[in-house]
Amino acid sequence: MDLFIDTAIEQFAHDHTEPETDLYARLREETYRTTERPEMQVGLIEGRFLQMFVRLIGARNIRGIGMFTGYSSLMMAEGLSGDGRLIRCGDDPKAEAIA
């Protein structure tokens, strides 16, 4: 199977990304242990990118539509300024309970 991203590039991105904290590791484990489609969860690199993007643009409000177990929402919330606000919407009660 052809890879979408070259393995060396993926490794470089991983090596230069701030590690996952305990909170995110526990959320990932819970998601993989209790949901039917855990691969829908955003990964560390994507999450840190979203966090950085929120900081770079100085976002004060985020609307998240179609959330899963909250990994990306938490990452983006950490990127907001102190008076920032994140509103997210989902339609999966089980995933929402984990979030």
Phi and psi in degrees as a GROMACS rama.xvg file:
@    title "Ramachandran Plot"
@    xaxis  label "Phi"
@    yaxis  label "Psi"
@TYPE xy
-73.6262  137.533  ASP-2
-86.0623  142.739  LEU-3
-71.6703  -40.2718  PHE-4
-122.388  132.045  ILE-5
-55.2278  139.871  ASP-6
-58.2117  -39.2777  THR-7
-66.1602  -38.0489  ALA-8
-68.2627  -42.62  ILE-9
-60.2763  -43.0693  GLU-10
-65.4634  -41.2145  GLN-11
-59.6919  -46.6424  PHE-12
-60.9899  -43.7353  ALA-13
-62.6589  -43.6752  HIS-14
-66.1312  -22.4742  ASP-15
-112.738  22.9114  HIS-16
-112.979  136.389  THR-17
-56.2375  132.744  GLU-18
-61.2758  161.255  PRO-19
-73.0412  134.102  GLU-20
-79.26  171.398  THR-21
-59.3779  -40.0731  ASP-22
-57.5533  -47.2976  LEU-23
-69.6055  -35.996  TYR-24
-63.253  -42.9132  ALA-25
-66.0281  -39.4611  ARG-26
-64.1828  -42.9892  LEU-27
-61.1331  -46.5458  ARG-28
-60.5398  -45.1402  GLU-29
-61.7588  -42.1523  GLU-30
-62.6316  -45.7044  THR-31
-70.254  -28.8179  TYR-32
-80.0352  -30.1883  ARG-33
-120.251  -5.24656  THR-34
-111.493  158.693  THR-35
-79.3574  -27.7336  GLU-36
-128.322  62.6119  ARG-37
-62.609  -21.0566  PRO-38
-67.2849  -9.58682  GLU-39
-72.8595  -17.4344  MET-40
-67.386  137.871  GLN-41
-62.2483  144.735  VAL-42
-87.3605  173.452  GLY-43
-57.8497  -48.2152  LEU-44
-63.1839  -45.1379  ILE-45
-64.6739  -41.3828  GLU-46
-62.4279  -45.6229  GLY-47
-65.7557  -33.6669  ARG-48
-63.3583  -46.1941  PHE-49
-59.8674  -43.0056  LEU-50
-59.8762  -46.4784  GLN-51
-63.8631  -41.8472  MET-52
-62.1456  -43.7653  PHE-53
-59.2444  -43.477  VAL-54
-65.7339  -44.9598  ARG-55
-62.0036  -39.5172  LEU-56
-87.8786  -5.22702  ILE-57
66.3481  36.0458  GLY-58
-58.6325  140.195  ALA-59
-113.694  -20.3486  ARG-60
-136.853  136.431  ASN-61
-130.185  134.219  ILE-62
-113.3  114.598  ARG-63
-103.32  117.68  GLY-64
-114.578  126.824  ILE-65
85.9458  42.3232  GLY-66
-71.2124  163.345  MET-67
-114.693  -107.974  PHE-68
-99.862  7.90969  THR-69
99.4144  2.03818  GLY-70
-58.459  -53.5008  TYR-71
-68.5994  -34.3956  SER-72
-62.0579  -43.3862  SER-73
-63.3428  -43.4427  LEU-74
-60.0796  -46.6849  MET-75
-66.8319  -38.4392  MET-76
-60.9547  -37.3512  ALA-77
-65.8091  -24.0872  GLU-78
-82.9809  -14.9302  GLY-79
-72.6335  154.096  LEU-80
-71.641  171.651  SER-81
-57.1038  -28.9293  GLY-82
-100.958  13.3177  ASP-83
-73.6884  163.951  GLY-84
-141.798  135.986  ARG-85
-121.116  126.137  LEU-86
-119.138  126.815  ILE-87
-128.347  151.926  ARG-88
-130.045  137.741  CYS-89
-146.62  166.775  GLY-90
-129.038  17.6969  ASP-91
-115.102  101.256  ASP-92
-57.0743  -35.9229  PRO-93
-66.8193  -46.424  LYS-94
-66.2422  -38.8341  ALA-95
-64.1847  -36.9739  GLU-96
-64.001  -36.7477  ALA-97
-67.8344  -44.2984  ILE-98
